[in-house]
Amino acid sequence: MTFARQEKELSPFVAARYVGEEIEFSRNGFDVKGRIHKILEHSVIVEMSDEDALSIGAKSNLTVVSHKKYSVKSS
């Protein structure tokens, strides 16, 4: 027996996101800028600089950020 995957409707904010888009978020008291690497249902995987990764204590330059915890970088 297989079940069809039900797609949930995305909020307009999440639906407007795209890979490569620049975003900003805060972690461990540091403001971080990065680019969306992958979009997930409740979060994004963000690629940031090695320096920012070191500042926030991340083990790599990729981190997961909830859709509720970032903003789109203004130009």
ROLO-354745 format. One record per atom (N, C-alpha, C): residue number from 1; residue in one letter; x negated, y, z. Coordinates in Angstrom, 1 decimal, always signed. Layout:
BEGIN
[NUM, 'A', [X, Y, Z]]
...
***
This chain:
BEGIN
[1, 'M', [-0.9, -1.2, +0.0]]
[1, 'M', [+0.0, +0.0, +0.0]]
[1, 'M', [-0.9, +1.2, +0.0]]
[2, 'T', [-0.6, +2.2, -0.9]]
[2, 'T', [-1.3, +3.4, -0.9]]
[2, 'T', [-0.4, +4.6, -0.7]]
[3, 'F', [-0.9, +5.6, -0.1]]
[3, 'F', [-0.1, +6.8, +0.2]]
[3, 'F', [-0.6, +7.9, -0.6]]
[4, 'A', [+0.3, +8.6, -1.2]]
[4, 'A', [+0.0, +9.8, -2.0]]
[4, 'A', [-0.5, +10.9, -1.0]]
[5, 'R', [-1.6, +11.6, -1.4]]
[5, 'R', [-2.0, +12.7, -0.6]]
[5, 'R', [-1.1, +13.9, -0.8]]
[6, 'Q', [-0.7, +14.4, +0.3]]
[6, 'Q', [+0.2, +15.6, +0.3]]
[6, 'Q', [-0.7, +16.8, +0.4]]
[7, 'E', [-0.6, +17.7, -0.6]]
[7, 'E', [-1.4, +18.9, -0.6]]
[7, 'E', [-0.6, +19.9, +0.2]]
[8, 'K', [-1.3, +20.6, +1.1]]
[8, 'K', [-0.7, +21.6, +1.9]]
[8, 'K', [-0.9, +22.9, +1.2]]
[9, 'E', [+0.1, +23.8, +1.3]]
[9, 'E', [+0.0, +25.1, +0.7]]
[9, 'E', [-1.0, +25.9, +1.4]]
[10, 'L', [-1.9, +26.5, +0.6]]
[10, 'L', [-2.9, +27.4, +1.2]]
[10, 'L', [-2.4, +28.8, +1.4]]
[11, 'S', [-3.0, +29.4, +2.5]]
[11, 'S', [-2.6, +30.8, +2.7]]
[11, 'S', [-3.2, +31.6, +1.6]]
[12, 'P', [-2.7, +32.8, +1.3]]
[12, 'P', [-3.2, +33.7, +0.2]]
[12, 'P', [-4.7, +34.0, +0.5]]
[13, 'F', [-5.1, +34.1, +1.7]]
[13, 'F', [-6.5, +34.4, +2.0]]
[13, 'F', [-7.4, +33.3, +1.6]]
[14, 'V', [-7.1, +32.1, +2.0]]
[14, 'V', [-7.9, +30.9, +1.6]]
[14, 'V', [-7.8, +30.6, +0.1]]
[15, 'A', [-6.7, +30.8, -0.5]]
[15, 'A', [-6.5, +30.5, -1.9]]
[15, 'A', [-7.4, +31.5, -2.8]]
[16, 'A', [-7.7, +32.7, -2.2]]
[16, 'A', [-8.5, +33.6, -3.0]]
[16, 'A', [-10.0, +33.4, -2.8]]
[17, 'R', [-10.4, +32.5, -2.0]]
[17, 'R', [-11.9, +32.2, -1.8]]
[17, 'R', [-12.5, +31.4, -2.9]]
[18, 'Y', [-13.8, +31.6, -3.2]]
[18, 'Y', [-14.4, +30.9, -4.3]]
[18, 'Y', [-15.9, +30.6, -3.9]]
[19, 'V', [-16.4, +29.5, -4.5]]
[19, 'V', [-17.8, +29.2, -4.2]]
[19, 'V', [-18.7, +30.3, -4.7]]
[20, 'G', [-19.7, +30.7, -3.9]]
[20, 'G', [-20.6, +31.7, -4.2]]
[20, 'G', [-20.2, +33.1, -3.6]]
[21, 'E', [-19.0, +33.2, -3.1]]
[21, 'E', [-18.5, +34.4, -2.5]]
[21, 'E', [-19.3, +34.8, -1.3]]
[22, 'E', [-19.6, +36.0, -1.1]]
[22, 'E', [-20.4, +36.4, +0.1]]
[22, 'E', [-19.4, +36.7, +1.2]]
[23, 'I', [-19.7, +36.2, +2.4]]
[23, 'I', [-18.9, +36.4, +3.6]]
[23, 'I', [-19.8, +36.8, +4.8]]
[24, 'E', [-19.1, +37.2, +5.9]]
[24, 'E', [-19.8, +37.6, +7.1]]
[24, 'E', [-19.1, +36.9, +8.3]]
[25, 'F', [-19.9, +36.5, +9.2]]
[25, 'F', [-19.3, +35.9, +10.4]]
[25, 'F', [-20.3, +36.2, +11.6]]
[26, 'S', [-19.8, +36.0, +12.8]]
[26, 'S', [-20.7, +36.1, +14.0]]
[26, 'S', [-20.9, +34.8, +14.7]]
[27, 'R', [-22.1, +34.5, +15.1]]
[27, 'R', [-22.4, +33.3, +15.8]]
[27, 'R', [-23.5, +33.6, +16.8]]
[28, 'N', [-23.3, +33.1, +18.1]]
[28, 'N', [-24.3, +33.3, +19.1]]
[28, 'N', [-24.8, +34.7, +19.3]]
[29, 'G', [-23.9, +35.7, +19.1]]
[29, 'G', [-24.3, +37.1, +19.2]]
[29, 'G', [-24.9, +37.7, +18.0]]
[30, 'F', [-25.1, +37.0, +16.9]]
[30, 'F', [-25.7, +37.5, +15.7]]
[30, 'F', [-24.7, +37.6, +14.6]]
[31, 'D', [-24.8, +38.7, +13.8]]
[31, 'D', [-23.9, +38.9, +12.7]]
[31, 'D', [-24.7, +38.2, +11.5]]
[32, 'V', [-24.0, +37.3, +10.8]]
[32, 'V', [-24.6, +36.5, +9.7]]
[32, 'V', [-23.9, +36.8, +8.4]]
[33, 'K', [-24.7, +36.9, +7.4]]
[33, 'K', [-24.1, +37.0, +6.0]]
[33, 'K', [-24.5, +35.7, +5.3]]
[34, 'G', [-23.6, +35.2, +4.4]]
[34, 'G', [-23.9, +34.0, +3.7]]
[34, 'G', [-23.0, +33.9, +2.5]]
[35, 'R', [-23.2, +32.8, +1.7]]
[35, 'R', [-22.4, +32.6, +0.5]]
[35, 'R', [-21.6, +31.2, +0.8]]
[36, 'I', [-20.4, +31.2, +0.3]]
[36, 'I', [-19.6, +30.0, +0.4]]
[36, 'I', [-20.2, +28.9, -0.5]]
[37, 'H', [-20.5, +27.8, +0.1]]
[37, 'H', [-21.1, +26.6, -0.6]]
[37, 'H', [-20.0, +25.6, -1.0]]
[38, 'K', [-19.0, +25.5, -0.1]]
[38, 'K', [-17.9, +24.5, -0.3]]
[38, 'K', [-16.7, +25.0, +0.5]]
[39, 'I', [-15.5, +24.8, -0.1]]
[39, 'I', [-14.3, +25.2, +0.6]]
[39, 'I', [-13.6, +24.0, +1.0]]
[40, 'L', [-13.2, +23.9, +2.3]]
[40, 'L', [-12.5, +22.8, +2.9]]
[40, 'L', [-11.1, +23.3, +3.3]]
[41, 'E', [-10.3, +22.4, +3.8]]
[41, 'E', [-8.9, +22.8, +4.2]]
[41, 'E', [-8.9, +23.8, +5.3]]
[42, 'H', [-9.7, +23.7, +6.3]]
[42, 'H', [-9.6, +24.6, +7.5]]
[42, 'H', [-10.9, +25.4, +7.6]]
[43, 'S', [-11.8, +25.2, +6.8]]
[43, 'S', [-13.1, +25.9, +7.0]]
[43, 'S', [-13.9, +26.0, +5.6]]
[44, 'V', [-15.0, +26.6, +5.7]]
[44, 'V', [-15.9, +26.7, +4.6]]
[44, 'V', [-17.3, +26.3, +5.0]]
[45, 'I', [-18.1, +25.7, +4.1]]
[45, 'I', [-19.5, +25.5, +4.4]]
[45, 'I', [-20.2, +26.6, +3.8]]
[46, 'V', [-21.1, +27.3, +4.6]]
[46, 'V', [-21.7, +28.5, +4.2]]
[46, 'V', [-23.2, +28.3, +4.2]]
[47, 'E', [-23.8, +28.8, +3.1]]
[47, 'E', [-25.3, +28.8, +3.0]]
[47, 'E', [-25.8, +30.2, +3.4]]
[48, 'M', [-26.7, +30.2, +4.3]]
[48, 'M', [-27.3, +31.4, +4.8]]
[48, 'M', [-28.8, +31.4, +4.7]]
[49, 'S', [-29.4, +32.5, +5.0]]
[49, 'S', [-30.9, +32.5, +4.9]]
[49, 'S', [-31.5, +31.7, +6.0]]
[50, 'D', [-32.7, +31.2, +5.8]]
[50, 'D', [-33.4, +30.5, +6.8]]
[50, 'D', [-33.6, +31.3, +8.0]]
[51, 'E', [-33.8, +32.6, +7.9]]
[51, 'E', [-34.0, +33.5, +9.1]]
[51, 'E', [-32.7, +33.5, +9.9]]
[52, 'D', [-31.6, +33.7, +9.2]]
[52, 'D', [-30.3, +33.7, +10.0]]
[52, 'D', [-30.1, +32.3, +10.6]]
[53, 'A', [-30.4, +31.2, +10.0]]
[53, 'A', [-30.2, +29.9, +10.6]]
[53, 'A', [-31.0, +29.8, +11.8]]
[54, 'L', [-32.2, +30.3, +11.8]]
[54, 'L', [-33.1, +30.2, +13.0]]
[54, 'L', [-32.6, +31.1, +14.1]]
[55, 'S', [-32.0, +32.3, +13.7]]
[55, 'S', [-31.5, +33.2, +14.7]]
[55, 'S', [-30.3, +32.6, +15.5]]
[56, 'I', [-29.5, +31.9, +14.8]]
[56, 'I', [-28.3, +31.3, +15.5]]
[56, 'I', [-28.5, +29.9, +16.0]]
[57, 'G', [-29.7, +29.4, +15.8]]
[57, 'G', [-30.0, +28.1, +16.3]]
[57, 'G', [-29.5, +26.9, +15.5]]
[58, 'A', [-29.2, +27.2, +14.2]]
[58, 'A', [-28.7, +26.1, +13.4]]
[58, 'A', [-29.9, +25.2, +12.9]]
[59, 'K', [-29.6, +23.9, +12.7]]
[59, 'K', [-30.7, +23.0, +12.3]]
[59, 'K', [-31.0, +23.1, +10.8]]
[60, 'S', [-30.1, +23.7, +10.0]]
[60, 'S', [-30.4, +23.9, +8.6]]
[60, 'S', [-29.7, +25.3, +8.1]]
[61, 'N', [-29.9, +25.6, +6.9]]
[61, 'N', [-29.3, +26.8, +6.4]]
[61, 'N', [-27.9, +26.7, +6.0]]
[62, 'L', [-27.2, +25.5, +6.3]]
[62, 'L', [-25.8, +25.3, +6.0]]
[62, 'L', [-25.1, +25.2, +7.3]]
[63, 'T', [-23.9, +25.8, +7.4]]
[63, 'T', [-23.1, +25.7, +8.6]]
[63, 'T', [-21.6, +25.8, +8.2]]
[64, 'V', [-20.8, +25.3, +9.1]]
[64, 'V', [-19.4, +25.3, +8.9]]
[64, 'V', [-18.8, +26.5, +9.7]]
[65, 'V', [-17.9, +27.2, +9.0]]
[65, 'V', [-17.2, +28.3, +9.6]]
[65, 'V', [-15.7, +28.2, +9.3]]
[66, 'S', [-14.9, +28.3, +10.4]]
[66, 'S', [-13.4, +28.3, +10.2]]
[66, 'S', [-13.0, +29.4, +9.4]]
[67, 'H', [-11.9, +29.2, +8.6]]
[67, 'H', [-11.3, +30.3, +7.8]]
[67, 'H', [-10.9, +31.5, +8.7]]
[68, 'K', [-10.6, +31.2, +10.0]]
[68, 'K', [-10.2, +32.3, +10.9]]
[68, 'K', [-11.4, +33.1, +11.5]]
[69, 'K', [-12.6, +32.6, +11.2]]
[69, 'K', [-13.8, +33.2, +11.9]]
[69, 'K', [-14.7, +34.0, +11.0]]
[70, 'Y', [-14.3, +34.2, +9.7]]
[70, 'Y', [-15.2, +35.0, +8.8]]
[70, 'Y', [-14.4, +36.1, +8.1]]
[71, 'S', [-15.1, +37.0, +7.5]]
[71, 'S', [-14.5, +38.0, +6.7]]
[71, 'S', [-15.2, +38.1, +5.3]]
[72, 'V', [-14.5, +38.6, +4.3]]
[72, 'V', [-15.2, +38.7, +3.0]]
[72, 'V', [-16.1, +39.9, +3.1]]
[73, 'K', [-17.3, +39.7, +2.6]]
[73, 'K', [-18.3, +40.8, +2.6]]
[73, 'K', [-17.8, +42.0, +1.7]]
[74, 'S', [-17.8, +43.2, +2.3]]
[74, 'S', [-17.4, +44.3, +1.5]]
[74, 'S', [-18.7, +44.8, +0.8]]
[75, 'S', [-18.5, +45.3, -0.4]]
[75, 'S', [-19.6, +45.8, -1.2]]
[75, 'S', [-20.1, +47.2, -0.8]]
***
